[in-house]
């Protein structure tokens, strides 16, 4: 069988060798607790502070604005629930978000609603972009937090975060953006765009699973999720995971160093893959094709197929893609994201997300462009039978 | 490598061993676990069909070095199996959902999935055998599951592999140990219906139809002469031949002999009133050449019941009437009547009605 093709970088990425190397000392000689007063503690503390500074530089932020977390889900929960609870304390009663957010944001917003928040969902355009007029109408001066992802994880559609952040600020609302898929794919600068909170995740950019960070602009009030020691200014109690903080900093720097060249490379590969697939499957639907898109995600629906069966057939050919959101048992179900932008059910349940990254090259594109149309033809034959 | 086979894996020992044996025989095995209904918190301890079972199936496949997939068949299963289950109770019948699951879910929908991945074969862990294209009882008569398989499309028989069907359960467990499938080797048997937590089918009816479902509403216990002898809290809680939950004070043991959804009555009577001299079955499906009127065969009216000698007295589009040589007890509408010639499964149908062997004696 030909070389396997991993087209699921939006699910996770392999740890980069440089990252693995950078974190090694903290499992061995530099194992100390950063809160300890002795030499071991100091060594760990210095590494942690440096990691914080490095991540801050990557985001155009101050080091004290960076809080390390266990990953994207914790970052999103801390952002949405933390800002909601702090906002509630000063009389704000609503939470605004979009229906295409990651579940970590949506479920946090639902939790806020159970705590009394008025949960408002921004209308989506059919292109896959949150509607500006709807956002404007929903973000009134009673909003505690508005949360809009920067790049959608299923479609790659880039959301108008700079405009929304500015508008939220005018209304006195805290603005959070989930930038888990956006980091290193779109330009992010806290000095240029007035978001208050921003989430990133390590394992999407070559760091291990289990680490993420939150940018928290100075002056932004949040209530912590955890209660304990005074680590990270009390925002995130618990002994810091120094090795993983170092890993995240290293991965973030490498991703930004490669940002321009890698972005162009992935966009070219993605465009070529899209062109080949459209040419070979004329009725293929490219989801969010009219939206500005991040370079690494291609989401397609083929009428008359079903993503679950296609993903299985692709895997048996050594090609890894994903469908909608995966549920705990590992089944695919119709994408709630695509449904939310008005994609009809027969296409939302036929969606295949191909996400490109470090492991993607021309040969991979050629192979997928060769195999995918054949599997589609086969699947349609079965469906018609 | 031999042809590809899609193996339906529940995470239990039988289907795990089925997969392992096929790997051993050189097949290109693809494991699949069907997710058939929503796994609520209430069923975490179930040995089958829970997320744990999916994990077990995945681990077995990993041990075997074959791919494993979870297939979401929830909406079709809900429609084909659970809806029918609930409406059968509403009609005063006792449904047998495993038959419909085999007919529609495993050997229709799953076969479609097999087509999608170019699998020539479909395999399960059923205790039944396909011999020369004809379905037979499993070699282990205690475990025989042929009773549940009569409804499948006859054409599928030529693609079915039932690797444990000629083994005993003990042999299957031994194979599991030999092949290192410790995860599943000593799993307890799953006895209940997979989507009915704790055997409480009223809970399923309530969740589908609401607490005011007619089949769960109070009604009367009556004798065959119409005398009211008590109250029950829903005819769906009863099946023909049941003794539990009936009013006492009778000189002989009493049994449920009929269920009348129209007036929500549960009819009870002595053992003699359970006897049937014949039956009518509908939705008949043949897995062999259909017999002619006058043909002698054996019919089994319940899982684990002995097969009874009978003669075909009427046969028309999808419906059959049989006369039994000797009366059979508790012939229950909704259950299956499966027709056998020795170990060969000829076909089957859903029991519509029983012919009473004995009219009630009215004093």
Interface residues (C-beta under 8 A of the other chain):
Chain A: X308 X309 X312 X313 X315 X316 X328 X329 X330 X331 X332 X333 X378 X379 X382 X385
Chain B: X30 X35 X39 X51 X54 X58 X67 X69 X70 X71 X72 X112 X113 X115 X116 X117 X118
